Amino acid sequence: MKTTRIAAVMTTVALFATACGGSDDDDGGKADRDSSDGGSLSATDGAAYDECFDAACEVIVEKGTEIELDPDLGWEGSPGHGASGWSLLTVTDLSEGGVGLTLSAADASSTGGMATILPVGDSKAYYLNGMTAKILDASEEQAVLSLNWSGA
């Protein structure tokens, strides 16, 4: 009889904990990822790269991550070509010390692509022709990238 009561109490506690705890998907837009050094990386928008379309987000990226950007957020292109903007950001390299990014322009004939390496944890935001970027934290395989549209 005592065993039955203990089992019933444990089942009730487990159900209560599950109901209150929620799931990893229900985190209010904040995602945590385990980093290789035993800590975890956290970003406001998690891995929701569509949040970056307007060049305003904080996401966890890995090498090979591609983020589509709104090319209408742009700058004056070559004379006669009108406005141009970034259309794709690709993470080309990632280490605990820096993150390599390649930006591809919507109008490749006027601006081509741009590659840059951003240091980790630098308080300075790096200006990327209309957008600022910062690497807030990194592990061996992931980094937290913050983008903000600053205009041209």
C-alpha positions as CSV (number, residue, x, y, z in Angstrom):
1,M,0.0,0.0,0.0
2,K,2.9,2.4,0.8
3,T,4.5,1.6,-2.5
4,T,1.3,2.5,-4.4
5,R,1.0,5.8,-2.6
6,I,4.7,6.7,-3.3
7,A,4.2,5.8,-7.0
8,A,1.0,7.9,-7.1
9,V,2.7,10.9,-5.5
10,M,5.7,10.6,-7.9
11,T,3.4,10.5,-10.9
12,T,1.5,13.6,-9.7
13,V,4.8,15.5,-9.1
14,A,6.1,14.5,-12.5
15,L,2.9,15.6,-14.2
16,F,2.9,18.9,-12.3
17,A,6.5,19.6,-13.2
18,T,5.8,18.9,-16.9
19,A,2.8,21.2,-16.9
20,C,4.6,24.0,-15.3
21,G,8.0,23.6,-17.0
22,G,6.8,23.9,-20.6
23,S,9.0,22.8,-23.4
24,D,12.2,24.1,-25.1
25,D,10.0,25.4,-27.9
26,D,8.0,27.5,-25.5
27,D,10.7,29.8,-24.4
28,G,9.3,33.2,-25.3
29,G,11.6,33.6,-28.3
30,K,14.8,33.0,-26.3
31,A,16.8,29.9,-27.3
32,D,19.7,28.4,-25.4
33,R,22.2,26.1,-27.1
34,D,24.9,24.0,-25.4
35,S,28.3,25.2,-26.2
36,S,31.3,22.9,-26.4
37,D,32.8,24.3,-23.2
38,G,29.9,23.2,-21.1
39,G,28.2,26.6,-21.0
40,S,25.3,27.7,-23.2
41,L,24.8,30.3,-25.8
42,S,21.6,32.3,-25.7
43,A,20.0,34.6,-28.4
44,T,16.8,36.6,-28.3
45,D,15.6,35.2,-31.6
46,G,17.1,31.8,-31.2
47,A,17.6,30.2,-34.7
48,A,14.6,32.1,-36.2
49,Y,16.6,33.5,-39.1
50,D,13.5,35.0,-40.8
51,E,13.6,37.5,-37.9
52,C,16.7,38.9,-39.6
53,F,15.0,39.8,-42.9
54,D,14.8,43.4,-41.8
55,A,18.4,43.3,-40.5
56,A,17.4,43.6,-36.9
57,C,17.9,40.4,-34.9
58,E,20.0,38.4,-32.4
59,V,20.4,34.8,-33.5
60,I,22.6,31.7,-32.9
61,V,24.6,30.8,-36.1
62,E,26.8,28.0,-37.2
63,K,29.3,27.7,-40.0
64,G,27.2,27.5,-43.2
65,T,24.2,29.4,-41.9
66,E,22.5,31.5,-44.6
67,I,20.3,34.4,-43.6
68,E,18.1,36.1,-46.2
69,L,18.0,39.9,-46.0
70,D,15.5,42.4,-47.5
71,P,17.3,43.9,-50.5
72,D,14.9,46.9,-50.4
73,L,16.8,48.0,-47.3
74,G,19.6,49.5,-49.3
75,W,21.8,52.3,-50.3
76,E,22.3,54.3,-53.5
77,G,23.9,51.9,-56.0
78,S,26.1,52.9,-58.9
79,P,24.9,55.9,-60.8
80,G,21.8,54.9,-62.8
81,H,21.3,51.7,-60.9
82,G,19.1,53.0,-58.1
83,A,19.1,51.5,-54.7
84,S,20.8,48.2,-53.9
85,G,21.1,46.2,-50.7
86,W,22.3,43.0,-49.1
87,S,20.3,40.0,-50.0
88,L,22.2,37.2,-48.2
89,L,24.5,36.8,-45.3
90,T,26.5,33.6,-45.0
91,V,28.6,32.4,-42.1
92,T,31.7,31.2,-43.8
93,D,34.0,30.6,-40.8
94,L,33.5,30.2,-37.0
95,S,35.8,29.9,-34.1
96,E,35.9,31.0,-30.5
97,G,37.9,34.1,-31.6
98,G,35.9,35.3,-34.6
99,V,33.2,34.7,-37.1
100,G,33.7,35.1,-40.9
101,L,30.7,36.5,-42.8
102,T,30.1,37.0,-46.5
103,L,27.5,39.4,-47.6
104,S,26.0,39.1,-51.1
105,A,24.3,42.2,-52.7
106,A,21.0,42.1,-54.6
107,D,22.7,44.0,-57.4
108,A,26.0,42.0,-57.8
109,S,27.0,44.2,-60.8
110,S,27.3,47.3,-58.6
111,T,28.5,46.0,-55.2
112,G,29.5,42.3,-55.5
113,G,30.1,40.5,-52.3
114,M,31.9,41.5,-49.1
115,A,33.7,39.2,-46.7
116,T,34.7,40.2,-43.2
117,I,35.7,38.6,-39.9
118,L,34.2,39.9,-36.7
119,P,35.9,39.4,-33.4
120,V,34.0,37.8,-30.5
121,G,32.9,39.9,-27.6
122,D,34.2,43.2,-29.0
123,S,32.0,46.0,-27.7
124,K,32.2,47.8,-31.0
125,A,29.5,47.2,-33.7
126,Y,31.0,46.8,-37.2
127,Y,29.4,48.8,-40.0
128,L,28.6,46.8,-43.1
129,N,27.2,49.3,-45.5
130,G,23.8,50.0,-44.0
131,M,23.9,47.4,-41.3
132,T,25.9,46.9,-38.1
133,A,26.9,43.5,-36.9
134,K,28.4,42.3,-33.6
135,I,29.4,38.8,-32.4
136,L,28.2,38.7,-28.7
137,D,29.5,35.3,-27.8
138,A,30.9,32.1,-29.5
139,S,31.9,28.5,-28.9
140,E,33.7,26.2,-31.2
141,E,30.6,25.5,-33.3
142,Q,28.1,28.3,-32.7
143,A,28.0,32.1,-32.2
144,V,25.5,34.7,-31.2
145,L,25.2,37.3,-34.0
146,S,23.5,40.6,-33.5
147,L,22.4,42.6,-36.6
148,N,20.9,46.2,-36.7
149,W,19.9,48.2,-39.6
150,S,21.6,51.6,-39.4
151,G,20.8,53.0,-42.9
152,A,23.3,54.0,-45.4
